Amino acid sequence: MKARIKVMLKNGVLDPQGKAIEHALGSLGFPGVASVRQGKLFEVELAETDPAKARAAIEEMSKKLLANTVIENYAIELDEK
């Protein structure tokens, strides 16, 4: 089973890397970009076949390592194929 975990800064948390990307895009000739938020995407391959157990494991991984839950939100997508 495959899982994708998208980690993004919470609303209201400053995103200096996103701001730098926003300015760089303007400099490269993309003037219509109003805002950029930068995040992380993790793809994890699990041996687990039970979706509930897989989701629980990914939740634990996300809370303990993949996301800093003080300043970041995360979303989990399971591919049960």
Z-matrix of the N, CA and C atoms (Angstrom, degrees):
N
C 1 1.449
C 2 1.529 1 108.03
N 3 1.321 2 115.33 1 140.48
C 4 1.455 3 121.28 2 -179.45
C 5 1.524 4 109.43 3 -109.65
N 6 1.319 5 115.70 4 143.48
C 7 1.459 6 121.26 5 176.34
C 8 1.517 7 109.01 6 -128.77
N 9 1.326 8 115.17 7 144.71
C 10 1.459 9 121.92 8 173.17
C 11 1.516 10 107.07 9 -119.48
N 12 1.326 11 115.85 10 130.93
C 13 1.455 12 121.40 11 179.63
C 14 1.521 13 107.24 12 -120.38
N 15 1.324 14 115.53 13 117.25
C 16 1.471 15 121.40 14 178.56
C 17 1.530 16 107.35 15 -100.52
N 18 1.319 17 115.79 16 123.74
C 19 1.468 18 122.06 17 -178.74
C 20 1.532 19 108.25 18 -116.21
N 21 1.331 20 115.04 19 126.18
C 22 1.468 21 120.75 20 179.94
C 23 1.524 22 109.26 21 -134.14
N 24 1.327 23 115.67 22 150.43
C 25 1.457 24 119.72 23 174.12
C 26 1.528 25 109.59 24 -63.45
N 27 1.313 26 116.31 25 144.02
C 28 1.458 27 120.90 26 177.31
C 29 1.520 28 109.58 27 -66.22
N 30 1.349 29 115.51 28 153.78
C 31 1.468 30 119.91 29 175.68
C 32 1.525 31 108.77 30 -58.97
N 33 1.306 32 116.45 31 138.57
C 34 1.456 33 121.54 32 -179.93
C 35 1.518 34 113.75 33 92.94
N 36 1.335 35 118.00 34 -14.25
C 37 1.466 36 121.02 35 176.90
C 38 1.526 37 107.73 36 -86.91
N 39 1.315 38 116.25 37 128.74
C 40 1.462 39 120.59 38 -179.90
C 41 1.522 40 110.55 39 -60.68
N 42 1.335 41 115.99 40 139.71
C 43 1.458 42 122.66 41 -179.01
C 44 1.528 43 108.59 42 -124.98
N 45 1.344 44 117.88 43 80.49
C 46 1.465 45 119.75 44 -176.53
C 47 1.529 46 113.16 45 -62.64
N 48 1.329 47 118.12 46 -33.17
C 49 1.460 48 119.84 47 178.64
C 50 1.530 49 110.46 48 -68.85
N 51 1.321 50 117.26 49 -40.55
C 52 1.459 51 121.13 50 175.97
C 53 1.518 52 111.13 51 -61.86
N 54 1.341 53 116.38 52 -41.36
C 55 1.465 54 121.25 53 178.82
C 56 1.530 55 110.49 54 -63.99
N 57 1.338 56 117.52 55 -40.44
C 58 1.467 57 121.16 56 178.31
C 59 1.526 58 110.83 57 -64.33
N 60 1.327 59 116.87 58 -40.16
C 61 1.466 60 121.07 59 178.05
C 62 1.527 61 109.72 60 -65.01
N 63 1.325 62 116.19 61 -42.54
C 64 1.470 63 121.24 62 178.11
C 65 1.525 64 111.13 63 -56.61
N 66 1.328 65 117.23 64 -47.50
C 67 1.472 66 121.61 65 179.36
C 68 1.531 67 111.18 66 -65.94
N 69 1.335 68 116.63 67 -40.04
C 70 1.465 69 120.04 68 179.83
C 71 1.523 70 110.96 69 -64.22
N 72 1.325 71 116.99 70 -39.69
C 73 1.465 72 119.56 71 178.05
C 74 1.531 73 110.96 72 -62.76
N 75 1.330 74 116.56 73 -40.64
C 76 1.463 75 119.82 74 175.67
C 77 1.514 76 111.66 75 -60.75
N 78 1.326 77 116.52 76 -41.37
C 79 1.470 78 121.30 77 179.31
C 80 1.527 79 112.30 78 -66.80
N 81 1.323 80 116.19 79 -26.70
C 82 1.467 81 120.71 80 -179.43
C 83 1.528 82 112.76 81 -88.65
N 84 1.333 83 116.56 82 6.91
C 85 1.453 84 119.31 83 175.27
C 86 1.520 85 114.91 84 96.26
N 87 1.311 86 117.60 85 21.47
C 88 1.464 87 122.04 86 176.33
C 89 1.528 88 108.13 87 -113.81
N 90 1.332 89 117.28 88 78.28
C 91 1.462 90 120.97 89 -171.43
C 92 1.526 91 115.11 90 -73.90
N 93 1.329 92 119.59 91 -16.42
C 94 1.458 93 121.24 92 -174.13
C 95 1.520 94 115.12 93 -85.63
N 96 1.323 95 118.77 94 5.21
C 97 1.463 96 121.21 95 -177.31
C 98 1.526 97 108.96 96 -79.56
N 99 1.326 98 116.53 97 115.89
C 100 1.461 99 121.48 98 -177.03
C 101 1.523 100 112.40 99 -89.02
N 102 1.325 101 116.79 100 -32.41
C 103 1.463 102 119.58 101 -176.47
C 104 1.519 103 109.59 102 -162.33
N 105 1.330 104 116.63 103 145.70
C 106 1.466 105 122.68 104 175.55
C 107 1.516 106 107.99 105 -131.90
N 108 1.324 107 116.56 106 132.08
C 109 1.464 108 122.66 107 172.64
C 110 1.521 109 106.35 108 -117.31
N 111 1.297 110 117.42 109 129.29
C 112 1.455 111 123.22 110 -177.87
C 113 1.523 112 108.15 111 -98.11
N 114 1.338 113 116.64 112 142.78
C 115 1.458 114 120.43 113 179.30
C 116 1.515 115 111.37 114 -144.65
N 117 1.340 116 114.83 115 -166.62
C 118 1.464 117 121.06 116 -179.52
C 119 1.522 118 107.99 117 -130.92
N 120 1.329 119 116.15 118 147.97
C 121 1.450 120 122.27 119 174.80
C 122 1.520 121 108.38 120 -127.98
N 123 1.326 122 115.81 121 125.99
C 124 1.460 123 121.73 122 177.56
C 125 1.521 124 108.73 123 -113.47
N 126 1.323 125 117.65 124 135.80
C 127 1.454 126 122.76 125 170.93
C 128 1.514 127 107.15 126 -114.21
N 129 1.334 128 115.57 127 123.89
C 130 1.456 129 121.24 128 -176.43
C 131 1.520 130 108.52 129 -123.85
N 132 1.317 131 116.59 130 127.59
C 133 1.465 132 122.77 131 176.18
C 134 1.522 133 107.75 132 -95.57
N 135 1.328 134 116.07 133 124.21
C 136 1.462 135 121.47 134 -178.03
C 137 1.522 136 110.60 135 -113.39
N 138 1.332 137 116.44 136 144.18
C 139 1.461 138 121.22 137 173.82
C 140 1.530 139 110.60 138 -78.37
N 141 1.325 140 116.83 139 -19.21
C 142 1.465 141 122.33 140 -178.10
C 143 1.534 142 110.76 141 -62.96
N 144 1.341 143 117.34 142 135.90
C 145 1.460 144 121.42 143 179.32
C 146 1.525 145 112.73 144 -105.77
N 147 1.324 146 117.71 145 -15.50
C 148 1.467 147 121.76 146 178.56
C 149 1.529 148 108.82 147 -84.08
N 150 1.343 149 118.05 148 116.40
C 151 1.468 150 120.57 149 -176.74
C 152 1.528 151 113.70 150 -57.85
N 153 1.314 152 118.09 151 -37.76
C 154 1.469 153 120.49 152 -179.18
C 155 1.529 154 110.89 153 -66.63
N 156 1.330 155 116.63 154 -41.96
C 157 1.470 156 120.12 155 178.52
C 158 1.527 157 110.83 156 -68.76
N 159 1.331 158 116.08 157 -38.65
C 160 1.470 159 120.07 158 178.75
C 161 1.528 160 110.01 159 -63.50
N 162 1.335 161 116.95 160 -45.86
C 163 1.472 162 120.40 161 179.68
C 164 1.524 163 110.25 162 -61.88
N 165 1.331 164 117.58 163 -41.88
C 166 1.464 165 120.77 164 179.59
C 167 1.532 166 110.74 165 -62.32
N 168 1.327 167 116.60 166 -41.58
C 169 1.467 168 120.56 167 179.33
C 170 1.532 169 110.64 168 -64.67
N 171 1.330 170 116.79 169 -43.70
C 172 1.464 171 120.86 170 -179.70
C 173 1.525 172 110.69 171 -66.53
N 174 1.333 173 117.24 172 -38.35
C 175 1.475 174 120.91 173 175.58
C 176 1.528 175 109.86 174 -57.36
N 177 1.319 176 115.83 175 -47.05
C 178 1.469 177 120.89 176 -178.99
C 179 1.529 178 110.82 177 -63.93
N 180 1.332 179 117.32 178 -43.60
C 181 1.470 180 121.42 179 177.90
C 182 1.528 181 110.75 180 -60.20
N 183 1.323 182 115.25 181 -42.81
C 184 1.462 183 120.44 182 -178.13
C 185 1.521 184 111.23 183 -64.19
N 186 1.340 185 116.46 184 -45.13
C 187 1.465 186 120.90 185 -178.86
C 188 1.522 187 112.45 186 -68.03
N 189 1.348 188 116.59 187 -36.88
C 190 1.466 189 120.37 188 -174.70
C 191 1.525 190 114.27 189 -86.48
N 192 1.347 191 117.41 190 -28.01
C 193 1.467 192 117.80 191 -172.59
C 194 1.530 193 114.83 192 -139.28
N 195 1.309 194 117.69 193 -47.25
C 196 1.463 195 120.02 194 -168.29
C 197 1.523 196 114.16 195 -73.16
N 198 1.343 197 117.53 196 -31.23
C 199 1.462 198 120.61 197 -178.30
C 200 1.518 199 110.46 198 -127.09
N 201 1.313 200 116.40 199 142.66
C 202 1.458 201 122.13 200 170.47
C 203 1.526 202 105.40 201 -91.09
N 204 1.324 203 116.38 202 96.05
C 205 1.470 204 120.47 203 -170.39
C 206 1.529 205 113.78 204 -67.26
N 207 1.314 206 118.16 205 -7.76
C 208 1.460 207 120.41 206 174.63
C 209 1.525 208 109.77 207 -71.31
N 210 1.336 209 116.95 208 -39.12
C 211 1.471 210 120.49 209 -175.67
C 212 1.526 211 113.69 210 -121.04
N 213 1.345 212 118.10 211 -4.95
C 214 1.457 213 120.70 212 -175.93
C 215 1.535 214 111.54 213 -126.33
N 216 1.318 215 115.49 214 147.14
C 217 1.458 216 123.25 215 169.30
C 218 1.517 217 107.62 216 -103.89
N 219 1.329 218 116.32 217 158.02
C 220 1.454 219 119.18 218 174.43
C 221 1.515 220 109.45 219 -139.26
N 222 1.331 221 114.68 220 153.60
C 223 1.455 222 122.34 221 177.15
C 224 1.515 223 108.26 222 -131.12
N 225 1.328 224 116.14 223 137.92
C 226 1.456 225 122.11 224 -176.71
C 227 1.513 226 109.71 225 -111.63
N 228 1.331 227 115.85 226 135.64
C 229 1.462 228 122.55 227 174.83
C 230 1.522 229 107.03 228 -127.12
N 231 1.326 230 116.90 229 122.65
C 232 1.467 231 121.43 230 177.80
C 233 1.520 232 110.09 231 -101.44
N 234 1.317 233 115.73 232 136.25
C 235 1.452 234 122.18 233 173.57
C 236 1.522 235 105.77 234 -110.22
N 237 1.305 236 117.20 235 105.07
C 238 1.463 237 121.39 236 -171.55
C 239 1.518 238 113.63 237 -83.79
N 240 1.317 239 118.47 238 10.10
C 241 1.472 240 121.21 239 -179.95
C 242 1.492 241 111.84 240 -77.43
